[in-house]
């Protein structure tokens, strides 16, 4: 290795800074120490760590300009992350995945340290200065004792196994973003200044990507596991998107000085208040009103009295000739006869070609344009340099803020919404990586559901990635399957609405997700094909479907045990399945597939959050009203009362009636299955939303003349009238009352003929029609009328244009589909004389086959 030289200018620039941050103990090495050595770095001690000051191929000035014009990597692994609360920031008002620069303050109003806080769903992520780590941790431990005495549970975790890599560079190119974007799936256009995302970077998982920096340039800081830091640096250095070079502390110091950013221990310390350091903008408005941060009494007096209680203040200075001002140089009055302050940082500006400096002066000399003198002689004879007070920063910041973002994304914000959804799923998945149980997050579920509604209105290239994330959740295990199913109503709504609106990219992506889940649901955990078993109660005796007016106690507790005890000798059990797998969604199988998915959702409904059930109601409300303008029924208005209008407005606000949207063709058996889920919601906390959805289905069924749907909806709506006349309210609503007409006598007859009607062979129907008549609870006996109705539905659906082939994912590949179909054929092919068919067997309660 050839000897490395460092210029006198670089030595002078760093001398004071390194002396102030030097440690008395042996310096520690970062996880990138060998990496720096391999790239011929000049290592110096800084804050107790051995850090690179510059590299063999560039001087400090050249490295400085390379960052401004191209892209550089900075090692800031020595910065320590921890959690705190004693700052001047409004942490409570900070949005998730957003960051804020803030300060620790002491009881005298002095600055103990500056740090960045990033807010996540259940914790705060902090990055502080390495030189202050021991002091900061001691400060936090002291505060922890107070919290514990008050009965509050706070945990501080010192993340000493993480590295922090800063990638900074030109925003106008933007070369830095090109480099980073090549290694992440997340759209960097939507990650703006002081926001963050946890994602994979160049295939390295669990990286926290924060859009911020210490140079004034657009940049990101990447928090990564220490053992992968070298790998990441090497991948960034090898980028073909832009020339990337390593940069050391020398360039970092001059860059932050041009940006007028303070270095703790040099430009501020515990004797300096935020007001004196010109950092009062870091004190949040709410915290000023509360005045509950350390040193608030002193700091608030300074804020209110402006210059009266301030003896000194930080200013920026520019000198066009002479020696550059350095730290600890005296600042003199315009006449040069009185010392009025001290320089804290100074250097020649590679960009401005002038000398820039920051320092503290008496408050009467802080006005912009004031001419001052700086004694640049040091220990030599007096040598004064003229300087003028100027605005800071010296070089304008080029952070990627909201205004820059708005130039690149759609005005409607669709990219932001879709990227926010992708970020939520990615971040949540990272949290689950080592979790043994599924964390409960109602807020997260609410945000995901709301953002899924954005799909059909704002298509995005992120749609496929988002569907892939949801599919990853589905395959993680049973509890993650349930988590994924919570969003099924929103996905079905998104699919139907996007398809009717002609958004093929959205409908194809979401349709592929739905058909993959459907095919996977055909199998049990052991790989066997699922079969459904339903109970068909008689219509002549009281049950959960038919109420006996003489027995008012039958509905007091609708438990599974009580239901099974009703007329067990007359209840029929019907086995249906297995169902066929599909390789694509088309007009003939679309609602068969969606109906079976709804059945699965309904079977899991007791596990789902109220938000998911509300989204189920909103889905039914939306797809039935799309393209229609229906009036609210009087029976609902009179029974529910004022609460109906309020909830209806909420649904209109969330979903809209969509009177101008295309109408969605819906099948009757899909709507009946939807009512099954809405009935569950009716007797829960979503009663009003469920009733509005049932009303929408009823009005749509009247338009379509779906008699089987109207049979159920009329029963529900008539029940409301009956309950209203009986003085019952929503709180006492416990069932559906259906009174048979006195002129009609209903009998049940068990005979072999009934069994033959309940057995269907596929060859007797259209090849596009599934034998599902008996799965419809509204037609329990599988009457010919019901069968003809389904044939009519299939004929209507066949008139639609096919969606085309949807490429399924690996979990539902053609091989898997073929194996499923082979299993179906094998299980139904025993009757060789009749060919392959799916048999529906009727069994009495005592187990005798009929």
VENNOR-V478907 format. One record per residue. OMEGA is omega in radians with two decimals (none if undefined). D_LAST is the distance of its C-alpha to the last C-alpha in Angstrom with 1 decimal. Layout:
omega=(OMEGA & OMEGA)
d_last=(D_LAST & D_LAST)
This chain:
omega=(-3.12 & -3.14 & -3.11 & 3.11 & 3.09 & -3.03 & 3.08 & 3.13 & 3.14 & 3.12 & -3.11 & -3.14 & -3.00 & -2.97 & -3.07 & -3.12 & -3.10 & 3.14 & -3.11 & -3.08 & -3.13 & -3.14 & 3.12 & 3.14 & 3.13 & -3.12 & 3.12 & -3.13 & 3.05 & -3.14 & -3.14 & -3.07 & 3.13 & 3.10 & 3.11 & 3.13 & -3.14 & 3.13 & 3.02 & 3.11 & 2.98 & -3.03 & 3.08 & 3.10 & 3.13 & 3.11 & -3.13 & -3.13 & 3.02 & -3.05 & 3.12 & 3.08 & 3.05 & -3.07 & -2.98 & -3.03 & -3.10 & 2.94 & 3.12 & -3.13 & 3.12 & 3.11 & 3.09 & -3.10 & 3.11 & 3.12 & 3.14 & -3.01 & -3.08 & -3.05 & 3.13 & 3.08 & 3.07 & 3.05 & 3.09 & -3.10 & -3.10 & 3.11 & -3.02 & 3.13 & 3.08 & -3.02 & -3.09 & 3.08 & -3.07 & 3.14 & 3.10 & -3.10 & 3.02 & -3.10 & -3.14 & -3.12 & -3.13 & 3.14 & 3.12 & 3.12 & 3.06 & -3.09 & 3.11 & 3.02 & -3.08 & -3.04 & 2.78 & 3.04 & 3.08 & -3.07 & 3.12 & 3.14 & -3.14 & -3.10 & 3.10 & 3.12 & 2.97 & -3.02 & 3.09 & 3.11 & 3.02 & -3.08 & 3.00 & -3.04 & -3.04 & 3.10 & 3.05 & 3.13 & -3.05 & 3.04 & -3.09 & -3.13 & -3.12 & -3.08 & -3.10 & -3.00 & -3.11 & -3.13 & -3.12 & -3.11 & 3.08 & 3.11 & 3.14 & 3.13 & 3.10 & 3.13 & 3.11 & 3.13 & 3.11 & 3.14 & -3.10 & 3.09 & 3.12 & 3.12 & 3.14 & -3.07 & 3.13 & -3.14 & 3.07 & 3.14 & 3.12 & -3.09 & -3.12 & 3.13 & -3.12 & 3.03 & 3.13 & -3.09 & 3.14 & 3.05 & -3.04 & 3.12 & -3.01 & 3.14 & -3.05 & -3.10 & -0.16 & -3.02 & -3.12 & -3.11 & 3.08 & -3.14 & -3.08 & -3.09 & 3.14 & -3.08 & -3.12 & 3.07 & -3.09 & -3.14 & -3.07 & 3.07 & -3.06 & 3.02 & -3.04 & -2.99 & 3.12 & 2.98 & -3.05 & 3.09 & 3.05 & -3.05 & 3.06 & 3.12 & -3.06 & 3.09 & 3.05 & -3.02 & 3.00 & 3.07 & 3.05 & -3.08 & -3.11 & -3.13 & 3.12 & 3.13 & -3.03 & -3.09 & -3.04 & 3.09 & 2.96 & -3.12 & 3.08 & 2.97 & -3.05 & 3.05 & -2.97 & 3.05 & -3.05 & -3.06 & 3.09 & -3.03 & -3.14 & 3.13 & -3.13 & 3.13 & -3.11 & 3.11 & 3.12 & 3.11 & -3.12 & -3.09 & 3.06 & -3.09 & -3.10 & 3.07 & -3.11 & 3.09 & 3.06 & 3.11 & -3.08 & -3.09 & -3.12 & 3.12 & -3.13 & -3.13 & 3.14 & 3.11 & -3.13 & 3.11 & 3.04 & 3.12 & 3.12 & 3.09 & -3.05 & 2.98 & -3.09 & -3.08 & 3.13 & -3.10 & 3.09 & 3.11 & -3.05 & 3.07 & -3.09 & 3.08 & 3.09 & 3.13 & 3.13 & -3.12 & -3.10 & 3.13 & -3.13 & 3.11 & 3.09 & -3.12 & -3.05 & -3.09 & -3.14 & 3.13 & 3.06 & 3.13 & -3.14 & -3.12 & -3.05 & 3.11 & -3.12 & 3.13 & -3.06 & -3.10 & -3.14 & -3.09 & -3.13 & 3.06 & 3.12 & 3.14 & -3.08 & -3.08 & 3.14 & -2.99 & -2.99 & -3.08 & -3.13 & -3.13 & -3.10 & 3.12 & 3.13 & 3.11 & 3.02 & -3.11 & 3.07 & 3.02 & -3.05 & -3.12 & 3.11 & -3.13 & 3.12 & 3.05 & 3.13 & 3.13 & 3.08 & 3.03 & 3.11 & 3.01 & -3.05 & 3.09 & -3.12 & 3.12 & 3.13 & -3.07 & -3.08 & 3.05 & -3.07 & 3.14 & -3.12 & 2.99 & 3.09 & 3.12 & 3.09 & 3.11 & 2.97 & 3.14 & 3.10 & -3.12 & -3.06 & -3.06 & 3.09 & 3.09 & 3.11 & -3.12 & 3.00 & 3.12 & 3.14 & 3.11 & 3.06 & -2.97 & -3.11 & -3.11 & -3.04 & -3.09 & -3.14 & -3.12 & 3.13 & 3.13 & -3.13 & 3.05 & 3.13 & 3.10 & -3.09 & -3.06 & -3.06 & 3.11 & -3.14 & 3.10 & -3.06 & 3.09 & -3.05 & 3.06 & 3.10 & 3.12 & 3.10 & 3.11 & -3.09 & 3.10 & 3.05 & 0.07 & 3.13 & 3.05 & -3.04 & 3.06 & 3.10 & 3.11 & -3.13 & -3.07 & -3.06 & -3.12 & 3.07 & 3.14 & -3.09 & 3.11 & -2.99 & -3.09 & -3.12 & -3.13 & -3.12 & 3.07 & -3.06 & 3.13 & 3.13 & -3.09 & -3.12 & 3.09 & 3.07 & 3.10 & 3.13 & 3.12 & 3.13 & -3.11 & 3.12 & -3.11 & -3.13 & -3.14 & 3.10 & 3.14 & -3.10 & -3.01 & -3.11 & -3.10 & 3.10 & 3.12 & -3.10 & 3.08 & 3.12 & -3.12 & 3.12 & -3.14 & 3.13 & -3.14 & 3.13 & -3.13 & 3.12 & -3.14 & 3.14 & -3.12 & 3.08 & 3.11 & -3.12 & -3.04 & -3.00 & 3.14 & -3.07 & 3.12 & -3.09 & 3.06 & -3.13 & -3.03 & -3.12 & 3.13 & -3.13 & 3.09 & 3.08 & 3.10 & 3.13 & 3.11 & 3.06 & 3.09 & -3.08 & -3.04 & -3.11 & -3.12 & -3.02 & -3.07 & 3.09 & 3.04 & 3.12 & 3.11 & -3.14 & -3.12 & 3.10 & -3.11 & -3.10 & 3.12 & 3.13 & 3.13 & 3.11 & 3.10 & 3.14 & -3.12 & -3.07 & -3.12 & 3.14 & 3.12 & 3.14 & -3.14 & 3.12 & 3.12 & -3.00 & -3.12 & 3.11 & -3.09 & 3.11 & -3.12 & -3.11 & 3.10 & 3.09 & 3.09 & -3.10 & -3.11 & 3.08 & 3.11 & 3.12 & -3.12 & 3.11 & -3.11 & 3.12 & -3.07 & 2.98 & -3.13 & -3.13 & 3.11 & 3.12 & -3.12 & -3.10 & 3.02 & -3.14 & 3.04 & 3.14 & 3.12 & 3.13 & -3.13 & 3.09 & -3.13 & -3.10 & -3.09 & -3.10 & 3.07 & 3.10 & 3.12 & -3.09 & -3.08 & 3.06 & -3.10 & -3.12 & -3.11 & -3.04 & -3.07 & -3.02 & -3.07 & -3.07 & 3.14 & -3.14 & 3.09 & 3.13 & -3.13 & -3.14 & 3.13 & -3.12 & -3.12 & -3.12 & 3.00 & -3.06 & -3.14 & -3.09 & -3.09 & 3.13 & 3.09 & -3.07 & 3.13 & -3.10 & 3.07 & 0.00 & 3.13 & -3.13 & 3.01 & -3.13 & 3.09 & 3.12 & 3.08 & 3.07 & -3.02 & -3.04 & -3.07 & -3.01 & -3.05 & 2.97 & 3.14 & -3.12 & 3.12 & 3.11 & 3.06 & 3.08 & 3.10 & 3.13 & 3.11 & -3.12 & 3.14 & -3.13 & -2.92 & -3.13 & 3.13 & -2.95 & 3.12 & 3.10 & 3.13 & 3.12 & 3.13 & 3.07 & 3.11 & 3.06 & 3.11 & -3.13 & 3.11 & 3.14 & 3.13 & -3.03 & -3.04 & 3.11 & -3.08 & -3.13 & -3.12 & -3.12 & 3.00 & -3.11 & 3.06 & 3.12 & -3.12 & -3.12 & -3.10 & 3.11 & 3.14 & -3.08 & -3.08 & -3.07 & 3.13 & -3.05 & -3.11 & -3.13 & -3.10 & -3.13 & 3.14 & 3.11 & 3.08 & 3.10 & 3.12 & 3.10 & -3.13 & -3.12 & -2.98 & -3.03 & 3.11 & 3.11 & -3.13 & -3.13 & -3.13 & 3.09 & 3.11 & -3.10 & 3.08 & -3.10 & 3.12 & -3.10 & -3.10 & 3.02 & -3.13 & 3.11 & 3.11 & 3.08 & 3.12 & 3.09 & 3.11 & 3.14 & 3.09 & 3.06 & -3.13 & -3.13 & -3.07 & 3.03 & -3.10 & -3.13 & -3.00 & -3.08 & 3.11 & 3.14 & 3.13 & 3.09 & 3.10 & 3.11 & 3.08 & 3.14 & 3.10 & -3.14 & -3.13 & 3.12 & 3.13 & 3.07 & 3.14 & -3.09 & -3.08 & 3.07 & -3.04 & -3.14 & 3.09 & -3.14 & 3.09 & -3.11 & -3.09 & 3.09 & 3.10 & -3.12 & -3.10 & 3.07 & 3.09 & 3.13 & 3.12 & 3.13 & -3.14 & 3.13 & 3.12 & 3.12 & 3.12 & -3.13 & -3.13 & 3.12 & -3.10 & -3.10 & 3.13 & -3.03 & -3.12 & 3.13 & -3.12 & 3.12 & -3.14 & 3.09 & 3.13 & 3.14 & -3.10 & -3.08 & 3.06 & -3.09 & 3.12 & 3.01 & -3.09 & 3.10 & 3.14 & 3.09 & 3.14 & 3.13 & -3.13 & -3.13 & 3.09 & -3.09 & 3.12 & -3.07 & 3.08 & -3.08 & -3.05 & 3.14 & -3.08 & 3.03 & -3.13 & -3.13 & -3.03 & 3.10 & 3.11 & -3.04 & -2.99 & -3.08 & 3.11 & -3.13 & -3.07 & -3.14 & 3.12 & -2.94 & -3.08 & 3.11 & -3.06 & 3.09 & 3.11 & 3.12 & 3.14 & 3.12 & 3.14 & -3.13 & 3.08 & 3.11 & 3.11 & -3.11 & 3.13 & 3.11 & -3.12 & -3.10 & 3.13 & 3.14 & 3.06 & 3.11 & 3.11 & -3.03 & -3.08 & 3.07 & 3.13 & -3.13 & -3.12 & -3.04 & -3.11 & 3.10 & -3.13 & -3.12 & 3.12 & 3.12 & -3.14 & 3.12 & -3.14 & 3.10 & 3.13 & 3.11 & 3.11 & 3.12 & -3.14 & -3.13 & -3.08 & -3.10 & -3.04 & -3.13 & 3.11 & -3.05 & -3.08 & -3.11 & -3.08 & -3.12 & 3.05 & 3.07 & -3.04 & 3.05 & -3.04 & 3.13 & -3.08 & 3.09 & -3.06 & -3.13 & 3.00 & -3.12 & 3.05 & 3.12 & none)
d_last=(91.4 & 94.3 & 95.9 & 94.6 & 97.1 & 96.5 & 98.9 & 101.2 & 99.5 & 96.2 & 97.8 & 99.4 & 96.2 & 94.2 & 96.8 & 96.6 & 92.8 & 92.3 & 94.9 & 93.2 & 89.8 & 91.0 & 89.7 & 91.9 & 89.3 & 88.2 & 86.2 & 82.5 & 80.9 & 77.9 & 75.1 & 76.8 & 80.2 & 80.0 & 78.7 & 81.8 & 84.1 & 82.7 & 83.6 & 87.1 & 86.9 & 89.8 & 88.3 & 89.7 & 88.8 & 87.2 & 85.7 & 85.5 & 83.7 & 85.0 & 84.4 & 85.5 & 88.4 & 88.5 & 87.9 & 90.2 & 89.5 & 90.2 & 92.6 & 91.5 & 92.6 & 90.9 & 87.7 & 88.0 & 88.4 & 85.6 & 83.2 & 84.5 & 84.2 & 81.3 & 79.1 & 79.7 & 77.8 & 78.9 & 78.0 & 77.5 & 75.6 & 78.1 & 76.8 & 74.7 & 71.5 & 70.7 & 69.5 & 71.8 & 72.3 & 76.1 & 76.9 & 78.2 & 75.0 & 72.4 & 69.5 & 67.4 & 67.7 & 67.2 & 64.1 & 61.6 & 62.8 & 66.2 & 69.4 & 72.8 & 76.2 & 77.5 & 80.0 & 80.3 & 83.2 & 85.2 & 86.6 & 89.8 & 87.9 & 88.5 & 86.0 & 84.5 & 82.4 & 80.7 & 77.0 & 73.9 & 70.8 & 67.4 & 64.6 & 61.1 & 58.1 & 58.7 & 62.1 & 65.5 & 66.9 & 70.7 & 73.3 & 76.8 & 80.2 & 80.6 & 84.1 & 82.7 & 79.7 & 81.1 & 82.5 & 79.3 & 77.1 & 79.5 & 79.4 & 75.6 & 75.5 & 77.9 & 75.8 & 72.6 & 74.3 & 74.8 & 71.2 & 69.9 & 72.3 & 70.8 & 67.3 & 66.3 & 64.5 & 66.1 & 65.8 & 68.3 & 67.3 & 70.1 & 68.7 & 71.2 & 68.9 & 69.0 & 71.4 & 72.4 & 73.4 & 75.0 & 74.9 & 77.4 & 78.8 & 79.7 & 77.5 & 78.9 & 77.7 & 75.4 & 75.8 & 74.5 & 71.2 & 70.9 & 71.2 & 68.6 & 66.1 & 65.9 & 64.3 & 61.9 & 58.8 & 59.8 & 61.9 & 65.3 & 66.4 & 64.3 & 65.6 & 68.8 & 71.7 & 70.8 & 67.0 & 64.9 & 61.7 & 60.1 & 59.0 & 59.5 & 63.0 & 63.5 & 60.2 & 61.5 & 58.9 & 59.6 & 62.8 & 64.1 & 65.8 & 68.3 & 70.3 & 73.7 & 76.8 & 80.4 & 82.3 & 82.0 & 80.1 & 76.4 & 74.6 & 71.7 & 71.7 & 68.9 & 68.0 & 66.5 & 65.9 & 69.3 & 68.1 & 67.1 & 70.2 & 72.2 & 69.4 & 69.1 & 72.8 & 73.1 & 70.3 & 72.1 & 75.4 & 74.0 & 72.8 & 73.6 & 73.3 & 76.7 & 79.5 & 78.6 & 81.1 & 81.3 & 83.4 & 85.0 & 86.3 & 89.5 & 87.8 & 85.3 & 88.2 & 90.1 & 87.0 & 86.1 & 89.7 & 89.8 & 86.6 & 88.5 & 85.8 & 87.0 & 87.0 & 86.7 & 89.7 & 91.8 & 91.3 & 90.0 & 89.8 & 89.6 & 92.9 & 91.6 & 89.5 & 87.1 & 89.5 & 92.4 & 90.2 & 89.4 & 85.7 & 85.3 & 82.6 & 80.3 & 80.3 & 77.3 & 77.9 & 75.6 & 77.3 & 80.7 & 79.6 & 78.2 & 81.1 & 79.1 & 79.8 & 82.5 & 85.9 & 84.8 & 87.9 & 90.3 & 88.2 & 87.6 & 91.4 & 92.1 & 89.5 & 90.9 & 94.6 & 94.2 & 97.4 & 99.2 & 97.5 & 97.0 & 99.8 & 98.4 & 95.7 & 94.3 & 95.5 & 95.4 & 98.6 & 99.7 & 103.0 & 104.1 & 106.8 & 107.9 & 106.0 & 102.4 & 101.9 & 100.2 & 98.6 & 101.0 & 103.8 & 105.7 & 105.2 & 108.4 & 109.5 & 110.6 & 114.2 & 113.2 & 114.9 & 112.0 & 108.9 & 106.0 & 103.0 & 101.4 & 99.5 & 96.1 & 95.0 & 96.7 & 96.8 & 97.7 & 94.9 & 93.9 & 92.5 & 95.3 & 98.1 & 99.5 & 99.5 & 96.9 & 96.8 & 95.3 & 97.1 & 97.8 & 100.8 & 102.2 & 100.4 & 103.3 & 103.1 & 99.5 & 100.0 & 99.0 & 102.2 & 104.2 & 106.6 & 106.7 & 108.2 & 106.6 & 108.7 & 107.4 & 110.2 & 108.3 & 111.0 & 113.3 & 115.8 & 114.7 & 112.7 & 111.2 & 108.5 & 108.0 & 104.5 & 102.9 & 100.0 & 97.1 & 93.5 & 90.7 & 88.9 & 91.5 & 89.0 & 86.2 & 82.7 & 80.2 & 77.0 & 73.8 & 73.3 & 71.2 & 73.6 & 73.5 & 69.8 & 69.6 & 71.6 & 68.9 & 65.6 & 64.2 & 65.7 & 62.3 & 61.8 & 58.5 & 59.5 & 60.4 & 57.1 & 55.1 & 57.3 & 57.1 & 53.3 & 53.7 & 56.2 & 54.0 & 51.1 & 53.6 & 55.4 & 52.2 & 50.9 & 54.3 & 53.9 & 50.5 & 51.9 & 52.5 & 50.5 & 48.0 & 46.3 & 45.9 & 48.9 & 48.1 & 49.8 & 48.9 & 52.0 & 51.1 & 47.6 & 49.2 & 51.7 & 49.2 & 47.0 & 50.1 & 51.3 & 48.0 & 48.5 & 51.7 & 50.0 & 49.3 & 52.7 & 54.8 & 53.5 & 55.2 & 55.5 & 54.1 & 50.6 & 49.5 & 51.1 & 49.4 & 45.9 & 46.8 & 47.7 & 44.4 & 42.5 & 44.7 & 43.5 & 39.9 & 40.3 & 42.3 & 39.4 & 36.8 & 39.3 & 41.0 & 37.6 & 37.2 & 40.8 & 40.3 & 37.2 & 39.4 & 41.1 & 38.1 & 38.6 & 42.2 & 41.3 & 38.8 & 41.4 & 44.1 & 42.1 & 41.2 & 44.7 & 46.6 & 44.6 & 45.3 & 49.0 & 49.3 & 50.0 & 48.5 & 49.8 & 48.1 & 44.7 & 44.7 & 45.4 & 43.0 & 40.3 & 40.8 & 40.3 & 37.1 & 35.5 & 36.6 & 35.0 & 31.8 & 31.6 & 32.4 & 29.7 & 27.0 & 27.7 & 27.5 & 30.7 & 29.9 & 29.4 & 25.6 & 23.9 & 22.5 & 18.9 & 18.3 & 15.9 & 16.2 & 15.4 & 14.9 & 16.7 & 16.7 & 19.7 & 20.8 & 21.8 & 24.2 & 23.2 & 25.1 & 24.5 & 25.3 & 28.3 & 29.2 & 32.9 & 33.4 & 32.2 & 34.5 & 33.9 & 30.3 & 31.6 & 34.4 & 32.7 & 29.8 & 29.1 & 25.9 & 25.9 & 26.3 & 23.7 & 21.1 & 22.4 & 21.6 & 18.8 & 16.8 & 14.6 & 13.6 & 13.7 & 10.8 & 11.2 & 11.4 & 12.9 & 15.5 & 18.1 & 20.3 & 22.8 & 25.6 & 29.1 & 32.0 & 35.6 & 37.0 & 36.4 & 36.5 & 35.8 & 32.2 & 31.0 & 33.4 & 31.3 & 28.1 & 30.1 & 31.8 & 28.7 & 27.1 & 30.4 & 30.5 & 27.1 & 28.6 & 31.7 & 29.9 & 28.2 & 31.7 & 33.5 & 34.4 & 36.5 & 38.5 & 41.9 & 42.7 & 44.6 & 41.4 & 39.4 & 42.4 & 42.4 & 38.7 & 39.8 & 42.8 & 40.8 & 38.6 & 41.8 & 43.7 & 41.4 & 40.5 & 44.2 & 45.6 & 47.7 & 47.2 & 49.2 & 47.1 & 48.5 & 47.2 & 45.3 & 47.2 & 44.3 & 44.5 & 48.3 & 48.4 & 45.7 & 46.7 & 50.4 & 53.1 & 50.9 & 48.9 & 51.9 & 52.9 & 49.5 & 49.3 & 52.7 & 51.5 & 48.6 & 51.0 & 53.4 & 51.0 & 49.0 & 50.9 & 49.3 & 50.2 & 51.0 & 52.9 & 50.2 & 47.9 & 44.7 & 41.5 & 38.5 & 35.5 & 31.8 & 29.8 & 27.0 & 29.7 & 31.3 & 28.2 & 27.7 & 31.5 & 31.0 & 28.6 & 31.5 & 34.1 & 32.3 & 32.8 & 36.4 & 36.9 & 36.5 & 38.8 & 42.3 & 41.7 & 40.8 & 43.5 & 42.8 & 39.1 & 39.8 & 42.2 & 39.6 & 37.0 & 39.8 & 40.5 & 36.8 & 36.8 & 40.1 & 39.0 & 35.7 & 37.9 & 40.0 & 37.1 & 35.2 & 32.0 & 30.2 & 27.2 & 29.9 & 32.0 & 29.2 & 29.2 & 33.0 & 33.9 & 31.8 & 33.8 & 37.1 & 36.7 & 35.9 & 39.3 & 41.0 & 39.4 & 40.4 & 43.9 & 44.5 & 43.5 & 46.1 & 43.7 & 44.7 & 43.3 & 43.7 & 41.6 & 38.8 & 35.6 & 32.7 & 31.7 & 32.1 & 30.2 & 30.9 & 28.9 & 31.2 & 32.0 & 31.7 & 28.0 & 25.3 & 21.9 & 18.8 & 15.1 & 12.7 & 9.0 & 8.1 & 6.6 & 9.8 & 9.2 & 6.8 & 9.6 & 12.1 & 10.9 & 11.5 & 15.2 & 17.6 & 21.0 & 22.8 & 21.9 & 23.8 & 27.3 & 27.9 & 29.0 & 25.9 & 23.3 & 19.6 & 19.8 & 18.9 & 16.2 & 18.8 & 21.0 & 20.8 & 22.7 & 19.9 & 16.8 & 14.5 & 15.8 & 17.6 & 19.5 & 22.6 & 21.8 & 21.2 & 24.5 & 26.2 & 25.4 & 26.6 & 29.8 & 30.3 & 30.1 & 32.5 & 34.9 & 34.8 & 35.4 & 38.7 & 40.0 & 42.1 & 40.4 & 41.7 & 42.6 & 41.9 & 41.9 & 43.1 & 40.8 & 42.2 & 42.1 & 39.0 & 37.0 & 39.0 & 37.8 & 37.3 & 34.8 & 33.1 & 32.9 & 31.4 & 28.7 & 27.8 & 27.9 & 25.5 & 23.1 & 23.5 & 23.0 & 19.8 & 18.3 & 20.2 & 18.3 & 17.2 & 20.8 & 20.3 & 19.0 & 21.3 & 21.0 & 18.5 & 16.8 & 13.1 & 11.4 & 7.9 & 6.4 & 6.2 & 7.6 & 11.1 & 11.0 & 9.2 & 6.3 & 3.8 & 0.0)
